[in-house]
Amino acid sequence: MELAERMGFRVVKGRGDFNGGGCRVREEKVIVINKIKPIEYQSKTIVEGLANNGLSEHYLIPVVRSYIEEDLNIKI
């Protein structure tokens, strides 16, 4: 979540009947995570939110970049 914060996102965790994802609240960028979902789903939600907002401009160690692009099937 540190990368999300450096990219200007606030990460909010909650429980409920929702999927989660990135959004804007007024001028603030927010990624909402559902604690009930499996950790893999939570991770993918964070990465998707970041990938749509300039994740490619940040250094990621090769194993993390590979995981995102190959395992999660998200192009960055």
mmCIF file of the N, C-alpha and C atoms, coordinates in Angstrom:
data_MODEL
# 
_entry.id   MODEL 
# 
loop_
_atom_site.group_PDB 
_atom_site.id 
_atom_site.type_symbol 
_atom_site.label_atom_id 
_atom_site.label_alt_id 
_atom_site.label_comp_id 
_atom_site.label_asym_id 
_atom_site.label_entity_id 
_atom_site.label_seq_id 
_atom_site.pdbx_PDB_ins_code 
_atom_site.Cartn_x 
_atom_site.Cartn_y 
_atom_site.Cartn_z 
_atom_site.occupancy 
_atom_site.B_iso_or_equiv 
_atom_site.pdbx_formal_charge 
_atom_site.auth_seq_id 
_atom_site.auth_comp_id 
_atom_site.auth_asym_id 
_atom_site.auth_atom_id 
_atom_site.pdbx_PDB_model_num 
ATOM 1   N N  . MET A 1 1  ? 0.820   -1.195  0.000   1.00 0.00 ? 1  MET A N  1 
ATOM 2   C CA . MET A 1 1  ? 0.000   0.000   0.000   1.00 0.00 ? 1  MET A CA 1 
ATOM 3   C C  . MET A 1 1  ? 0.858   1.250   0.000   1.00 0.00 ? 1  MET A C  1 
ATOM 4   N N  . GLU A 1 2  ? 2.114   1.105   0.327   1.00 0.00 ? 2  GLU A N  1 
ATOM 5   C CA . GLU A 1 2  ? 2.999   2.259   0.328   1.00 0.00 ? 2  GLU A CA 1 
ATOM 6   C C  . GLU A 1 2  ? 3.081   2.879   -1.062  1.00 0.00 ? 2  GLU A C  1 
ATOM 7   N N  . LEU A 1 3  ? 3.155   2.052   -2.112  1.00 0.00 ? 3  LEU A N  1 
ATOM 8   C CA . LEU A 1 3  ? 3.207   2.567   -3.474  1.00 0.00 ? 3  LEU A CA 1 
ATOM 9   C C  . LEU A 1 3  ? 1.933   3.336   -3.796  1.00 0.00 ? 3  LEU A C  1 
ATOM 10  N N  . ALA A 1 4  ? 0.802   2.815   -3.377  1.00 0.00 ? 4  ALA A N  1 
ATOM 11  C CA . ALA A 1 4  ? -0.472  3.494   -3.614  1.00 0.00 ? 4  ALA A CA 1 
ATOM 12  C C  . ALA A 1 4  ? -0.459  4.888   -2.984  1.00 0.00 ? 4  ALA A C  1 
ATOM 13  N N  . GLU A 1 5  ? 0.058   4.977   -1.780  1.00 0.00 ? 5  GLU A N  1 
ATOM 14  C CA . GLU A 1 5  ? 0.115   6.267   -1.100  1.00 0.00 ? 5  GLU A CA 1 
ATOM 15  C C  . GLU A 1 5  ? 1.066   7.219   -1.807  1.00 0.00 ? 5  GLU A C  1 
ATOM 16  N N  . ARG A 1 6  ? 2.204   6.703   -2.282  1.00 0.00 ? 6  ARG A N  1 
ATOM 17  C CA . ARG A 1 6  ? 3.145   7.561   -3.021  1.00 0.00 ? 6  ARG A CA 1 
ATOM 18  C C  . ARG A 1 6  ? 2.545   8.025   -4.336  1.00 0.00 ? 6  ARG A C  1 
ATOM 19  N N  . MET A 1 7  ? 1.627   7.234   -4.908  1.00 0.00 ? 7  MET A N  1 
ATOM 20  C CA . MET A 1 7  ? 0.966   7.628   -6.161  1.00 0.00 ? 7  MET A CA 1 
ATOM 21  C C  . MET A 1 7  ? -0.233  8.530   -5.911  1.00 0.00 ? 7  MET A C  1 
ATOM 22  N N  . GLY A 1 8  ? -0.485  8.875   -4.655  1.00 0.00 ? 8  GLY A N  1 
ATOM 23  C CA . GLY A 1 8  ? -1.562  9.808   -4.337  1.00 0.00 ? 8  GLY A CA 1 
ATOM 24  C C  . GLY A 1 8  ? -2.902  9.174   -4.032  1.00 0.00 ? 8  GLY A C  1 
ATOM 25  N N  . PHE A 1 9  ? -2.917  7.877   -3.749  1.00 0.00 ? 9  PHE A N  1 
ATOM 26  C CA . PHE A 1 9  ? -4.151  7.172   -3.426  1.00 0.00 ? 9  PHE A CA 1 
ATOM 27  C C  . PHE A 1 9  ? -4.295  7.000   -1.924  1.00 0.00 ? 9  PHE A C  1 
ATOM 28  N N  . ARG A 1 10 ? -5.522  7.028   -1.475  1.00 0.00 ? 10 ARG A N  1 
ATOM 29  C CA . ARG A 1 10 ? -5.827  6.617   -0.111  1.00 0.00 ? 10 ARG A CA 1 
ATOM 30  C C  . ARG A 1 10 ? -6.475  5.242   -0.232  1.00 0.00 ? 10 ARG A C  1 
ATOM 31  N N  . VAL A 1 11 ? -5.996  4.272   0.536   1.00 0.00 ? 11 VAL A N  1 
ATOM 32  C CA . VAL A 1 11 ? -6.540  2.915   0.501   1.00 0.00 ? 11 VAL A CA 1 
ATOM 33  C C  . VAL A 1 11 ? -7.456  2.750   1.706   1.00 0.00 ? 11 VAL A C  1 
ATOM 34  N N  . VAL A 1 12 ? -8.698  2.337   1.411   1.00 0.00 ? 12 VAL A N  1 
ATOM 35  C CA . VAL A 1 12 ? -9.714  2.166   2.455   1.00 0.00 ? 12 VAL A CA 1 
ATOM 36  C C  . VAL A 1 12 ? -10.143 0.709   2.451   1.00 0.00 ? 12 VAL A C  1 
ATOM 37  N N  . LYS A 1 13 ? -10.133 0.085   3.631   1.00 0.00 ? 13 LYS A N  1 
ATOM 38  C CA . LYS A 1 13 ? -10.593 -1.302  3.754   1.00 0.00 ? 13 LYS A CA 1 
ATOM 39  C C  . LYS A 1 13 ? -11.909 -1.322  4.504   1.00 0.00 ? 13 LYS A C  1 
ATOM 40  N N  . GLY A 1 14 ? -12.824 -2.166  4.030   1.00 0.00 ? 14 GLY A N  1 
ATOM 41  C CA . GLY A 1 14 ? -14.107 -2.299  4.694   1.00 0.00 ? 14 GLY A CA 1 
ATOM 42  C C  . GLY A 1 14 ? -14.703 -3.665  4.418   1.00 0.00 ? 14 GLY A C  1 
ATOM 43  N N  . ARG A 1 15 ? -15.800 -3.946  5.079   1.00 0.00 ? 15 ARG A N  1 
ATOM 44  C CA . ARG A 1 15 ? -16.529 -5.208  4.881   1.00 0.00 ? 15 ARG A CA 1 
ATOM 45  C C  . ARG A 1 15 ? -17.909 -4.868  4.346   1.00 0.00 ? 15 ARG A C  1 
ATOM 46  N N  . GLY A 1 16 ? -18.392 -5.714  3.476   1.00 0.00 ? 16 GLY A N  1 
ATOM 47  C CA . GLY A 1 16 ? -19.736 -5.487  2.968   1.00 0.00 ? 16 GLY A CA 1 
ATOM 48  C C  . GLY A 1 16 ? -19.989 -6.214  1.678   1.00 0.00 ? 16 GLY A C  1 
ATOM 49  N N  . ASP A 1 17 ? -21.091 -5.889  1.064   1.00 0.00 ? 17 ASP A N  1 
ATOM 50  C CA . ASP A 1 17 ? -21.530 -6.507  -0.177  1.00 0.00 ? 17 ASP A CA 1 
ATOM 51  C C  . ASP A 1 17 ? -21.096 -5.634  -1.353  1.00 0.00 ? 17 ASP A C  1 
ATOM 52  N N  . PHE A 1 18 ? -19.793 -5.561  -1.581  1.00 0.00 ? 18 PHE A N  1 
ATOM 53  C CA . PHE A 1 18 ? -19.259 -4.779  -2.688  1.00 0.00 ? 18 PHE A CA 1 
ATOM 54  C C  . PHE A 1 18 ? -17.966 -5.436  -3.164  1.00 0.00 ? 18 PHE A C  1 
ATOM 55  N N  . ASN A 1 19 ? -17.575 -5.124  -4.390  1.00 0.00 ? 19 ASN A N  1 
ATOM 56  C CA . ASN A 1 19 ? -16.365 -5.708  -4.960  1.00 0.00 ? 19 ASN A CA 1 
ATOM 57  C C  . ASN A 1 19 ? -15.121 -4.899  -4.649  1.00 0.00 ? 19 ASN A C  1 
ATOM 58  N N  . GLY A 1 20 ? -15.234 -3.598  -4.598  1.00 0.00 ? 20 GLY A N  1 
ATOM 59  C CA . GLY A 1 20 ? -14.078 -2.740  -4.389  1.00 0.00 ? 20 GLY A CA 1 
ATOM 60  C C  . GLY A 1 20 ? -13.534 -2.242  -5.707  1.00 0.00 ? 20 GLY A C  1 
ATOM 61  N N  . GLY A 1 21 ? -12.577 -1.338  -5.629  1.00 0.00 ? 21 GLY A N  1 
ATOM 62  C CA . GLY A 1 21 ? -11.956 -0.789  -6.824  1.00 0.00 ? 21 GLY A CA 1 
ATOM 63  C C  . GLY A 1 21 ? -11.537 0.654   -6.609  1.00 0.00 ? 21 GLY A C  1 
ATOM 64  N N  . GLY A 1 22 ? -11.054 1.261   -7.673  1.00 0.00 ? 22 GLY A N  1 
ATOM 65  C CA . GLY A 1 22 ? -10.597 2.639   -7.607  1.00 0.00 ? 22 GLY A CA 1 
ATOM 66  C C  . GLY A 1 22 ? -11.713 3.610   -7.948  1.00 0.00 ? 22 GLY A C  1 
ATOM 67  N N  . CYS A 1 23 ? -11.655 4.777   -7.324  1.00 0.00 ? 23 CYS A N  1 
ATOM 68  C CA . CYS A 1 23 ? -12.637 5.820   -7.611  1.00 0.00 ? 23 CYS A CA 1 
ATOM 69  C C  . CYS A 1 23 ? -12.083 7.160   -7.132  1.00 0.00 ? 23 CYS A C  1 
ATOM 70  N N  . ARG A 1 24 ? -12.828 8.201   -7.380  1.00 0.00 ? 24 ARG A N  1 
ATOM 71  C CA . ARG A 1 24 ? -12.494 9.539   -6.883  1.00 0.00 ? 24 ARG A CA 1 
ATOM 72  C C  . ARG A 1 24 ? -13.608 9.999   -5.959  1.00 0.00 ? 24 ARG A C  1 
ATOM 73  N N  . VAL A 1 25 ? -13.209 10.536  -4.837  1.00 0.00 ? 25 VAL A N  1 
ATOM 74  C CA . VAL A 1 25 ? -14.151 11.145  -3.910  1.00 0.00 ? 25 VAL A CA 1 
ATOM 75  C C  . VAL A 1 25 ? -13.741 12.601  -3.841  1.00 0.00 ? 25 VAL A C  1 
ATOM 76  N N  . ARG A 1 26 ? -14.573 13.436  -4.443  1.00 0.00 ? 26 ARG A N  1 
ATOM 77  C CA . ARG A 1 26 ? -14.214 14.840  -4.664  1.00 0.00 ? 26 ARG A CA 1 
ATOM 78  C C  . ARG A 1 26 ? -12.928 14.873  -5.473  1.00 0.00 ? 26 ARG A C  1 
ATOM 79  N N  . GLU A 1 27 ? -11.849 15.384  -4.962  1.00 0.00 ? 27 GLU A N  1 
ATOM 80  C CA . GLU A 1 27 ? -10.578 15.424  -5.698  1.00 0.00 ? 27 GLU A CA 1 
ATOM 81  C C  . GLU A 1 27 ? -9.612  14.330  -5.267  1.00 0.00 ? 27 GLU A C  1 
ATOM 82  N N  . GLU A 1 28 ? -10.010 13.516  -4.298  1.00 0.00 ? 28 GLU A N  1 
ATOM 83  C CA . GLU A 1 28 ? -9.122  12.496  -3.745  1.00 0.00 ? 28 GLU A CA 1 
ATOM 84  C C  . GLU A 1 28 ? -9.260  11.165  -4.480  1.00 0.00 ? 28 GLU A C  1 
ATOM 85  N N  . LYS A 1 29 ? -8.119  10.544  -4.833  1.00 0.00 ? 29 LYS A N  1 
ATOM 86  C CA . LYS A 1 29 ? -8.116  9.223   -5.444  1.00 0.00 ? 29 LYS A CA 1 
ATOM 87  C C  . LYS A 1 29 ? -8.163  8.180   -4.325  1.00 0.00 ? 29 LYS A C  1 
ATOM 88  N N  . VAL A 1 30 ? -9.085  7.233   -4.455  1.00 0.00 ? 30 VAL A N  1 
ATOM 89  C CA . VAL A 1 30 ? -9.307  6.235   -3.407  1.00 0.00 ? 30 VAL A CA 1 
ATOM 90  C C  . VAL A 1 30 ? -9.373  4.847   -4.034  1.00 0.00 ? 30 VAL A C  1 
ATOM 91  N N  . ILE A 1 31 ? -8.785  3.880   -3.359  1.00 0.00 ? 31 ILE A N  1 
ATOM 92  C CA . ILE A 1 31 ? -8.966  2.471   -3.718  1.00 0.00 ? 31 ILE A CA 1 
ATOM 93  C C  . ILE A 1 31 ? -9.656  1.810   -2.534  1.00 0.00 ? 31 ILE A C  1 
ATOM 94  N N  . VAL A 1 32 ? -10.818 1.222   -2.798  1.00 0.00 ? 32 VAL A N  1 
ATOM 95  C CA . VAL A 1 32 ? -11.615 0.587   -1.746  1.00 0.00 ? 32 VAL A CA 1 
ATOM 96  C C  . VAL A 1 32 ? -11.410 -0.920  -1.835  1.00 0.00 ? 32 VAL A C  1 
ATOM 97  N N  . ILE A 1 33 ? -11.039 -1.518  -0.716  1.00 0.00 ? 33 ILE A N  1 
ATOM 98  C CA . ILE A 1 33 ? -10.758 -2.950  -0.633  1.00 0.00 ? 33 ILE A CA 1 
ATOM 99  C C  . ILE A 1 33 ? -11.791 -3.606  0.277   1.00 0.00 ? 33 ILE A C  1 
ATOM 100 N N  . ASN A 1 34 ? -12.344 -4.737  -0.182  1.00 0.00 ? 34 ASN A N  1 
ATOM 101 C CA . ASN A 1 34 ? -13.280 -5.495  0.632   1.00 0.00 ? 34 ASN A CA 1 
ATOM 102 C C  . ASN A 1 34 ? -12.507 -6.556  1.418   1.00 0.00 ? 34 ASN A C  1 
ATOM 103 N N  . LYS A 1 35 ? -12.486 -6.431  2.735   1.00 0.00 ? 35 LYS A N  1 
ATOM 104 C CA . LYS A 1 35 ? -11.746 -7.358  3.606   1.00 0.00 ? 35 LYS A CA 1 
ATOM 105 C C  . LYS A 1 35 ? -12.272 -8.785  3.538   1.00 0.00 ? 35 LYS A C  1 
ATOM 106 N N  . ILE A 1 36 ? -13.518 -8.955  3.126   1.00 0.00 ? 36 ILE A N  1 
ATOM 107 C CA . ILE A 1 36 ? -14.122 -10.292 3.079   1.00 0.00 ? 36 ILE A CA 1 
ATOM 108 C C  . ILE A 1 36 ? -13.581 -11.110 1.901   1.00 0.00 ? 36 ILE A C  1 
ATOM 109 N N  . LYS A 1 37 ? -13.155 -10.431 0.859   1.00 0.00 ? 37 LYS A N  1 
ATOM 110 C CA . LYS A 1 37 ? -12.654 -11.108 -0.338  1.00 0.00 ? 37 LYS A CA 1 
ATOM 111 C C  . LYS A 1 37 ? -11.294 -11.745 -0.049  1.00 0.00 ? 37 LYS A C  1 
ATOM 112 N N  . PRO A 1 38 ? -10.926 -12.791 -0.798  1.00 0.00 ? 38 PRO A N  1 
ATOM 113 C CA . PRO A 1 38 ? -9.611  -13.423 -0.616  1.00 0.00 ? 38 PRO A CA 1 
ATOM 114 C C  . PRO A 1 38 ? -8.477  -12.424 -0.887  1.00 0.00 ? 38 PRO A C  1 
ATOM 115 N N  . ILE A 1 39 ? -7.327  -12.656 -0.286  1.00 0.00 ? 39 ILE A N  1 
ATOM 116 C CA . ILE A 1 39 ? -6.189  -11.743 -0.417  1.00 0.00 ? 39 ILE A CA 1 
ATOM 117 C C  . ILE A 1 39 ? -5.772  -11.569 -1.878  1.00 0.00 ? 39 ILE A C  1 
ATOM 118 N N  . GLU A 1 40 ? -5.909  -12.611 -2.682  1.00 0.00 ? 40 GLU A N  1 
ATOM 119 C CA . GLU A 1 40 ? -5.568  -12.508 -4.102  1.00 0.00 ? 40 GLU A CA 1 
ATOM 120 C C  . GLU A 1 40 ? -6.467  -11.488 -4.795  1.00 0.00 ? 40 GLU A C  1 
ATOM 121 N N  . TYR A 1 41 ? -7.739  -11.503 -4.443  1.00 0.00 ? 41 TYR A N  1 
ATOM 122 C CA . TYR A 1 41 ? -8.699  -10.554 -5.023  1.00 0.00 ? 41 TYR A CA 1 
ATOM 123 C C  . TYR A 1 41 ? -8.384  -9.139  -4.549  1.00 0.00 ? 41 TYR A C  1 
ATOM 124 N N  . GLN A 1 42 ? -8.040  -8.992  -3.276  1.00 0.00 ? 42 GLN A N  1 
ATOM 125 C CA . GLN A 1 42 ? -7.694  -7.675  -2.737  1.00 0.00 ? 42 GLN A CA 1 
ATOM 126 C C  . GLN A 1 42 ? -6.464  -7.113  -3.453  1.00 0.00 ? 42 GLN A C  1 
ATOM 127 N N  . SER A 1 43 ? -5.458  -7.954  -3.651  1.00 0.00 ? 43 SER A N  1 
ATOM 128 C CA . SER A 1 43 ? -4.242  -7.529  -4.342  1.00 0.00 ? 43 SER A CA 1 
ATOM 129 C C  . SER A 1 43 ? -4.549  -7.081  -5.762  1.00 0.00 ? 43 SER A C  1 
ATOM 130 N N  . LYS A 1 44 ? -5.362  -7.866  -6.449  1.00 0.00 ? 44 LYS A N  1 
ATOM 131 C CA . LYS A 1 44 ? -5.708  -7.530  -7.827  1.00 0.00 ? 44 LYS A CA 1 
ATOM 132 C C  . LYS A 1 44 ? -6.484  -6.212  -7.881  1.00 0.00 ? 44 LYS A C  1 
ATOM 133 N N  . THR A 1 45 ? -7.336  -5.958  -6.925  1.00 0.00 ? 45 THR A N  1 
ATOM 134 C CA . THR A 1 45 ? -8.090  -4.708  -6.875  1.00 0.00 ? 45 THR A CA 1 
ATOM 135 C C  . THR A 1 45 ? -7.148  -3.516  -6.747  1.00 0.00 ? 45 THR A C  1 
ATOM 136 N N  . ILE A 1 46 ? -6.148  -3.635  -5.884  1.00 0.00 ? 46 ILE A N  1 
ATOM 137 C CA . ILE A 1 46 ? -5.178  -2.558  -5.718  1.00 0.00 ? 46 ILE A CA 1 
ATOM 138 C C  . ILE A 1 46 ? -4.392  -2.343  -7.006  1.00 0.00 ? 46 ILE A C  1 
ATOM 139 N N  . VAL A 1 47 ? -3.897  -3.426  -7.598  1.00 0.00 ? 47 VAL A N  1 
ATOM 140 C CA . VAL A 1 47 ? -3.088  -3.313  -8.808  1.00 0.00 ? 47 VAL A CA 1 
ATOM 141 C C  . VAL A 1 47 ? -3.897  -2.724  -9.958  1.00 0.00 ? 47 VAL A C  1 
ATOM 142 N N  . GLU A 1 48 ? -5.133  -3.149  -10.123 1.00 0.00 ? 48 GLU A N  1 
ATOM 143 C CA . GLU A 1 48 ? -5.971  -2.595  -11.186 1.00 0.00 ? 48 GLU A CA 1 
ATOM 144 C C  . GLU A 1 48 ? -6.155  -1.089  -11.005 1.00 0.00 ? 48 GLU A C  1 
ATOM 145 N N  . GLY A 1 49 ? -6.400  -0.672  -9.775  1.00 0.00 ? 49 GLY A N  1 
ATOM 146 C CA . GLY A 1 49 ? -6.559  0.757   -9.514  1.00 0.00 ? 49 GLY A CA 1 
ATOM 147 C C  . GLY A 1 49 ? -5.300  1.537   -9.848  1.00 0.00 ? 49 GLY A C  1 
ATOM 148 N N  . LEU A 1 50 ? -4.146  0.984   -9.508  1.00 0.00 ? 50 LEU A N  1 
ATOM 149 C CA . LEU A 1 50 ? -2.880  1.649   -9.788  1.00 0.00 ? 50 LEU A CA 1 
ATOM 150 C C  . LEU A 1 50 ? -2.511  1.583   -11.266 1.00 0.00 ? 50 LEU A C  1 
ATOM 151 N N  . ALA A 1 51 ? -2.795  0.454   -11.918 1.00 0.00 ? 51 ALA A N  1 
ATOM 152 C CA . ALA A 1 51 ? -2.434  0.282   -13.324 1.00 0.00 ? 51 ALA A CA 1 
ATOM 153 C C  . ALA A 1 51 ? -3.143  1.302   -14.215 1.00 0.00 ? 51 ALA A C  1 
ATOM 154 N N  . ASN A 1 52 ? -4.324  1.698   -13.835 1.00 0.00 ? 52 ASN A N  1 
ATOM 155 C CA . ASN A 1 52 ? -5.083  2.674   -14.622 1.00 0.00 ? 52 ASN A CA 1 
ATOM 156 C C  . ASN A 1 52 ? -4.640  4.107   -14.354 1.00 0.00 ? 52 ASN A C  1 
ATOM 157 N N  . ASN A 1 53 ? -3.668  4.285   -13.478 1.00 0.00 ? 53 ASN A N  1 
ATOM 158 C CA . ASN A 1 53 ? -3.256  5.633   -13.083 1.00 0.00 ? 53 ASN A CA 1 
ATOM 159 C C  . ASN A 1 53 ? -1.745  5.806   -13.039 1.00 0.00 ? 53 ASN A C  1 
ATOM 160 N N  . GLY A 1 54 ? -1.036  5.228   -13.989 1.00 0.00 ? 54 GLY A N  1 
ATOM 161 C CA . GLY A 1 54 ? 0.393   5.497   -14.106 1.00 0.00 ? 54 GLY A CA 1 
ATOM 162 C C  . GLY A 1 54 ? 1.324   4.541   -13.397 1.00 0.00 ? 54 GLY A C  1 
ATOM 163 N N  . LEU A 1 55 ? 0.907   3.318   -13.157 1.00 0.00 ? 55 LEU A N  1 
ATOM 164 C CA . LEU A 1 55 ? 1.783   2.349   -12.498 1.00 0.00 ? 55 LEU A CA 1 
ATOM 165 C C  . LEU A 1 55 ? 3.033   2.078   -13.336 1.00 0.00 ? 55 LEU A C  1 
ATOM 166 N N  . SER A 1 56 ? 2.910   2.163   -14.650 1.00 0.00 ? 56 SER A N  1 
ATOM 167 C CA . SER A 1 56 ? 4.049   1.875   -15.531 1.00 0.00 ? 56 SER A CA 1 
ATOM 168 C C  . SER A 1 56 ? 5.202   2.858   -15.333 1.00 0.00 ? 56 SER A C  1 
ATOM 169 N N  . GLU A 1 57 ? 4.938   3.999   -14.749 1.00 0.00 ? 57 GLU A N  1 
ATOM 170 C CA . GLU A 1 57 ? 5.972   5.008   -14.517 1.00 0.00 ? 57 GLU A CA 1 
ATOM 171 C C  . GLU A 1 57 ? 6.802   4.718   -13.269 1.00 0.00 ? 57 GLU A C  1 
ATOM 172 N N  . HIS A 1 58 ? 6.454   3.691   -12.515 1.00 0.00 ? 58 HIS A N  1 
ATOM 173 C CA . HIS A 1 58 ? 7.145   3.363   -11.272 1.00 0.00 ? 58 HIS A CA 1 
ATOM 174 C C  . HIS A 1 58 ? 7.937   2.075   -11.426 1.00 0.00 ? 58 HIS A C  1 
ATOM 175 N N  . TYR A 1 59 ? 9.085   2.026   -10.758 1.00 0.00 ? 59 TYR A N  1 
ATOM 176 C CA . TYR A 1 59 ? 9.911   0.827   -10.802 1.00 0.00 ? 59 TYR A CA 1 
ATOM 177 C C  . TYR A 1 59 ? 9.262   -0.274  -9.960  1.00 0.00 ? 59 TYR A C  1 
ATOM 178 N N  . LEU A 1 60 ? 9.171   -1.445  -10.550 1.00 0.00 ? 60 LEU A N  1 
ATOM 179 C CA . LEU A 1 60 ? 8.721   -2.644  -9.847  1.00 0.00 ? 60 LEU A CA 1 
ATOM 180 C C  . LEU A 1 60 ? 9.778   -3.717  -10.057 1.00 0.00 ? 60 LEU A C  1 
ATOM 181 N N  . ILE A 1 61 ? 10.113  -4.446  -9.007  1.00 0.00 ? 61 ILE A N  1 
ATOM 182 C CA . ILE A 1 61 ? 11.084  -5.511  -9.203  1.00 0.00 ? 61 ILE A CA 1 
ATOM 183 C C  . ILE A 1 61 ? 10.509  -6.506  -10.203 1.00 0.00 ? 61 ILE A C  1 
ATOM 184 N N  . PRO A 1 62 ? 11.375  -7.135  -11.000 1.00 0.00 ? 62 PRO A N  1 
ATOM 185 C CA . PRO A 1 62 ? 10.899  -7.997  -12.086 1.00 0.00 ? 62 PRO A CA 1 
ATOM 186 C C  . PRO A 1 62 ? 9.886   -9.057  -11.669 1.00 0.00 ? 62 PRO A C  1 
ATOM 187 N N  . VAL A 1 63 ? 10.069  -9.685  -10.514 1.00 0.00 ? 63 VAL A N  1 
ATOM 188 C CA . VAL A 1 63 ? 9.133   -10.736 -10.098 1.00 0.00 ? 63 VAL A CA 1 
ATOM 189 C C  . VAL A 1 63 ? 7.740   -10.158 -9.846  1.00 0.00 ? 63 VAL A C  1 
ATOM 190 N N  . VAL A 1 64 ? 7.655   -8.952  -9.319  1.00 0.00 ? 64 VAL A N  1 
ATOM 191 C CA . VAL A 1 64 ? 6.354   -8.311  -9.081  1.00 0.00 ? 64 VAL A CA 1 
ATOM 192 C C  . VAL A 1 64 ? 5.718   -7.928  -10.415 1.00 0.00 ? 64 VAL A C  1 
ATOM 193 N N  . ARG A 1 65 ? 6.505   -7.317  -11.303 1.00 0.00 ? 65 ARG A N  1 
ATOM 194 C CA . ARG A 1 65 ? 5.988   -6.946  -12.632 1.00 0.00 ? 65 ARG A CA 1 
ATOM 195 C C  . ARG A 1 65 ? 5.484   -8.185  -13.369 1.00 0.00 ? 65 ARG A C  1 
ATOM 196 N N  . SER A 1 66 ? 6.245   -9.286  -13.300 1.00 0.00 ? 66 SER A N  1 
ATOM 197 C CA . SER A 1 66 ? 5.842   -10.537 -13.941 1.00 0.00 ? 66 SER A CA 1 
ATOM 198 C C  . SER A 1 66 ? 4.541   -11.068 -13.348 1.00 0.00 ? 66 SER A C  1 
ATOM 199 N N  . TYR A 1 67 ? 4.426   -11.046 -12.034 1.00 0.00 ? 67 TYR A N  1 
ATOM 200 C CA . TYR A 1 67 ? 3.204   -11.501 -11.371 1.00 0.00 ? 67 TYR A CA 1 
ATOM 201 C C  . TYR A 1 67 ? 1.999   -10.694 -11.835 1.00 0.00 ? 67 TYR A C  1 
ATOM 202 N N  . ILE A 1 68 ? 2.154   -9.389  -11.903 1.00 0.00 ? 68 ILE A N  1 
ATOM 203 C CA . ILE A 1 68 ? 1.047   -8.521  -12.315 1.00 0.00 ? 68 ILE A CA 1 
ATOM 204 C C  . ILE A 1 68 ? 0.645   -8.807  -13.755 1.00 0.00 ? 68 ILE A C  1 
ATOM 205 N N  . GLU A 1 69 ? 1.642   -8.865  -14.640 1.00 0.00 ? 69 GLU A N  1 
ATOM 206 C CA . GLU A 1 69 ? 1.326   -9.012  -16.063 1.00 0.00 ? 69 GLU A CA 1 
ATOM 207 C C  . GLU A 1 69 ? 0.926   -10.431 -16.446 1.00 0.00 ? 69 GLU A C  1 
ATOM 208 N N  . GLU A 1 70 ? 1.551   -11.436 -15.858 1.00 0.00 ? 70 GLU A N  1 
ATOM 209 C CA . GLU A 1 70 ? 1.294   -12.811 -16.279 1.00 0.00 ? 70 GLU A CA 1 
ATOM 210 C C  . GLU A 1 70 ? 0.224   -13.495 -15.428 1.00 0.00 ? 70 GLU A C  1 
ATOM 211 N N  . ASP A 1 71 ? 0.343   -13.415 -14.119 1.00 0.00 ? 71 ASP A N  1 
ATOM 212 C CA . ASP A 1 71 ? -0.594  -14.113 -13.256 1.00 0.00 ? 71 ASP A CA 1 
ATOM 213 C C  . ASP A 1 71 ? -1.930  -13.378 -13.100 1.00 0.00 ? 71 ASP A C  1 
ATOM 214 N N  . LEU A 1 72 ? -1.855  -12.054 -12.954 1.00 0.00 ? 72 LEU A N  1 
ATOM 215 C CA . LEU A 1 72 ? -3.085  -11.276 -12.820 1.00 0.00 ? 72 LEU A CA 1 
ATOM 216 C C  . LEU A 1 72 ? -3.636  -10.823 -14.173 1.00 0.00 ? 72 LEU A C  1 
ATOM 217 N N  . ASN A 1 73 ? -2.824  -10.979 -15.220 1.00 0.00 ? 73 ASN A N  1 
ATOM 218 C CA . ASN A 1 73 ? -3.230  -10.608 -16.572 1.00 0.00 ? 73 ASN A CA 1 
ATOM 219 C C  . ASN A 1 73 ? -3.627  -9.136  -16.691 1.00 0.00 ? 73 ASN A C  1 
ATOM 220 N N  . ILE A 1 74 ? -2.797  -8.274  -16.085 1.00 0.00 ? 74 ILE A N  1 
ATOM 221 C CA . ILE A 1 74 ? -3.009  -6.826  -16.142 1.00 0.00 ? 74 ILE A CA 1 
ATOM 222 C C  . ILE A 1 74 ? -1.822  -6.214  -16.839 1.00 0.00 ? 74 ILE A C  1 
ATOM 223 N N  . LYS A 1 75 ? -2.037  -5.531  -17.934 1.00 0.00 ? 75 LYS A N  1 
ATOM 224 C CA . LYS A 1 75 ? -0.955  -4.889  -18.679 1.00 0.00 ? 75 LYS A CA 1 
ATOM 225 C C  . LYS A 1 75 ? -0.573  -3.574  -18.021 1.00 0.00 ? 75 LYS A C  1 
ATOM 226 N N  . ILE A 1 76 ? 0.725   -3.440  -17.693 1.00 0.00 ? 76 ILE A N  1 
ATOM 227 C CA . ILE A 1 76 ? 1.209   -2.181  -17.116 1.00 0.00 ? 76 ILE A CA 1 
ATOM 228 C C  . ILE A 1 76 ? 2.276   -1.575  -17.986 1.00 0.00 ? 76 ILE A C  1 
# 
